[in-house]
């Protein structure tokens, strides 16, 4: 009803301001992916609106926001170049022991052994969830992590009948279905943002993520 809509609009506005002022590019990308999931389910034509909004933002963003946004596609600009070197070092760690990796540890010591001579940073993680897991746990860890991600997505989206007429079914099922769709979208954004951050290494993020997934699971029984 209107109270939920106005509440959601207010929360979305606060989130948009917070996202803009963090200057965190991975969060911008994750939020965009989350919007794609939501609009694709409830308003497919909204994807065209989102595309126009994205292109317009990219084209007309100015000042520090524009510089920060455009740096996403500049692999050697600023800290981007260091990230690329971290990922290359992580690949070398993976190749050194592809089955189990170098082990679960703070990577400062291992990074010193595998880093590129061009790298300037001393780091304890590799700013990429998937490279980090490959480097520290090898193929074994990647398989387990894929299983975890699949379980989280199934849990978050439990009860959503995907396919044709999904929008009508979601609206008919009420707030519980909306919560499950929102958490599924947030989880998708979180996984995409993990391409640029070791976000599964931050407990303060995982607490929120697991609570939201649990709420989505519980909402299956809401009347």
N, C-alpha and C positions, 0 to 999 in steps of 0.2 A: 504494500500500500504506500501512500504518499510519505508516511513517516520513514519507512525504510529507504525510499528513494532520496529524500532530502538528507537523511543521515549518511547514505552512501556518497552522495554528491559532496557533502562537507568533508568526509574522510578523504575522498579522492583529491580534493583541492589541497588539503594539508599534506597529503603524500606527494603531490606534484611539486609543491613548494620545497618540501624536504629533499626530494630527489634532485631538483635543480640546484639547490645550494650546497649539496654534498660534493659536487664536481666529480662524483665517482662514475666513471664511464661504464664499468661493468654493470652497475646497478641500472643505469639508463637503458642499456641493451636488454638486461633481464626484464625490466618493466615493459619494454616494447614487446618482447616475446610473450609475456603474460597477457598483454592486451590482445595480441593476435589470437591466443587460445580462447579468451573470453568472447571476443567479437565473432570469431569463427563459429562458435557454438550458438550464440543467441542472436546475432545480427550479421550474417555473412556480408551484406552490403557495407557494413561498417568497416570492413577491411579496406575497401577503396577509400573511405574517408580517412582512415588511419594512414594509408599510404600517402595521400595528399598532404596530411598534417606532417608526416615524417619528412617528406621531400621539402616542404615549405620551411620547416625548422632547420633542416640542413642548409638550405639555400640562404636564408635570411638571418640566421643566428650571427650575432656580432660580438665583438669584444672578447672577454675572457671565456664566455660560454661558447662562442663560435670556435675559438682556438682549441678549446678542450674537446669539443664535439668532433671537429675535423681531424684531430690528432689520432682518432680511432683507426684511421686507415693509413697512418704514417708509421710504419713498423720501426723506423730508426730515429723517430723524433723523441727527445727527452728520455723518459724512463722506459719507453717502449723497446728501445734497443737492448736495454739490460734484461728485460723480460725475455726477449728472443734468445739471448745468450743463456739465460737460466734454463729455458726449455731445451736448448741444445745440450747443456750439461746433464739435464735429466734424461735425455735420450741415451747419452753415454753411460749413465748409471744403469739404465735398463739393460743396455747391451752387455754390461759387465756381468749381470746375473739375471737373465730374462725370466727365470722361473719365480724367484722370490725377491728380487731387487736387493738393495743395499741394507734393508731392514728399517723398521719403524724407529725413527730417531730424529732429533734436531739435525738438520743437514749441514750445519756450518762446517764440520770436519770433512764430510764427504764432498761438499761443494768445493772445498779448497783443492781436493784431488782431481775433480772432474771439470772444473771451470775452464772457460776459455781465457787465454792470455789477455784478451781485449776487455774482459769483465772488470768492472771497477767496484761493484758492490760485494759485500760479504753477507750472505743470506742464509737463513735457516729453513726456508721453504721456497718453492719454485713458481709461485704465482700462477698455478694452473692445477686444478684438482686432478685431472686425468694424468698429466705428466707426473705429478707428485706421487700418485698411487702406483703408476708404472715404475717409477724410480725406486720407491721404497718397498713395494710388495710384488713387483713383477706381474706376470700373467695371472698368477694365483690371486693377487689382490684385485686386478682388473675384473676378473670373472666374478669375484665376491661382490665388488662394488656395483657391477651391472645388475646382479641379483638384488642388491639393496635398493637401487634406484627403481627397478621394476616393481618391487614390493611396495615402496612408498607411493609410486604413481597408482598402482592398483588400489591401495588403501585409501588414498585421497579421493579417487574418482569412483569409489564403490557405489553402485546403485545408479550411476548416470547411464542412461540408455543412449549411447552414441549412435550416429547414423542419420537417416532421413528424419525430418520433423523433430530433431533434437531440441530446437528452440521452444516449440510448443510444449514438449514434455517437461523441460526444465521449468518453464513458467508455471505449469500445472502442479509441480511438486513442491513449490514454495521455497522458503528460506533455506531449508536443508540442502536442496539441490544447488541453490546459489552458493552456499558455503563450500560445497564439494567442488564446484566448478572454480571458484576463486582460489581455493587451496591448490587445486591441480595446476592452475595457471601460474600461481606463485612458485610452485615446485619446478615447473618447466623453466621459468625465468631464473630460478636459483641454479639449476643445472647448467644453463647457458652462461650465466655470469661466472660459473666455475671454470670456464675456459681461460679466464683472465685472473682469477684469484684462487687461493687455497681456502675456499669458504667452508669446506667440511672440517677445517682445522680450527674454526672459531666456535667455542662452546656457546657464546652468547647468541650466535646465529642459529646453531643447531637446536638450542632449547626452544626458540620460537618455532622453528620448522617442525619439530616433532610434536609440539603441542597443537599446532594447526592441523597437522595430519591426523592426530588423534581426535580432534574436534570434528573433522570431516567424517571420520569413521563413525563416531557416535551419532552424527546427525542423520544417519540412515534410519534411526528409530524415532525421529521427531514426527509428531503428528501434524 
